[in-house]
Amino acid sequence: MAETFRNARLAPLPSIGTAGFGTVYTCPAGKTAVILSAQVANVEAAQVGVSLRWTDASVGGAVTYLTDEVQVPAAAALNPLAGKLVLEAGDTLEAGQEGSPLAALNLSVSVLELDNA
């Protein structure tokens, strides 16, 4: 089973109120992915909320929230995942920001992709 380390980013996060959620990562066909870490950085001088969710392709794209409007302090960073997250082929990790200023949050994730046997 081949293993490949990857990174993914979404910067800036879209405003949920106007643009909806943005896709950070989609697990490719024939793979299982482990999200090892996620870090949100607030690059502005005001506190802003972050929402993080994943969609389950095997259940018709069912949405599960991981965080909902968790506040990221001004000029600070937050790790919104308490542990690892396993994604199967077609599953997505999505994020968005609540509040202003717009374009305040950047998200970086580390991913381990595994070939399905």
N, C-alpha and C positions, 0 to 999 in steps of 0.2 A: 504494500500500500504506500504510494508516493505521498510525501508531505511537502507542502509549499507554504512558506510564510509570505504573507502579503500585508499591505497597509491600504487603508481607504480613508477618504476625507470628504467632508462637506463643509465648505467655508465660502461665504457665511451661511449659517442656517437660515432657511426661509421663514418668513413670518407665517405662523399657522393661520392667523386671522385673514390674511390676504392671499397667500400662495399655497397654503396647505403644507403637508409634510414633504420633505425631500428624501430621496433614497440615498443612503450612505453606501450600502453594500447589498448585492444580490448573490446568493450562493449559486454557482454554475451547475449545469446539468452534470450528473455523474460524480458529484462531489458532496462531501459533508464538510461544513465549516465550523470552526470553533472561534468565536470572538473572544480573544484573550484579554483585551483591555479596551477601554474607551475613555477618552479625555475630552472634556469640553472646556475651552478657554474663552473667557469674556475679555474682549479687547477694548471695551469702552469703559466710561467712567460712571456707569449706572448699573444697578442690579437688574438682571434679566432672567426670565424663566426658561427652562429647557424641558421639552417633552421628547421621550425616546420610546419607540415601539417596534415590534416586529410583526411581520405577516407570515402566516403559515400556509404555504401553497398546497399542502396535502389536505387542508380543510377549507378549500375554497377561498383562500386569502384572508382567513379570520385574523383579526387584529388583537394583539395583546400589548398593553402598555407596560413598559418597564419603569418609566418615570412620568409624572404628569405635573408640569409647571414647577419643577424643582428650581429654586432660585440660585443663580450663580452670582456671587458678589462681584462688584466692579473690580476689574483688573486682577481677576483670580481664576483658578481652574478647579474643576470638579470631575471626579471619576464616578459616573452615574451607574456603573455596573458593580454589584457587590461580588460577583464571581464570573465564571465563564458562561457563555451562551452558545448552545449548539444550534446551528441552522442546517436544514436539509435543502436539497436542490430546489430552487425556485423561491425559497424563503427570502425575505428582505429585512434589512434593518433600516428604519426611517427615523428622522429627527426634524424638529422644528423649534422655533423660539416663540415665546409669548412676551409681549411688551416691547418697549422701545428703549434705546434707540435701535433702529433696524440695523442689520448686519453686525450685531454685537458679538455673536457666538460662532466659534469654529469647533468642529468635532473631528477628532482623529481616532481611528480604531486599528488595532492589530489583529490579524486574522491568521489562523492556521487552516489551510485547505487540505483535505484528505481525499484521495481517490477512492471511490466506492469499488469494492471487489466484485 
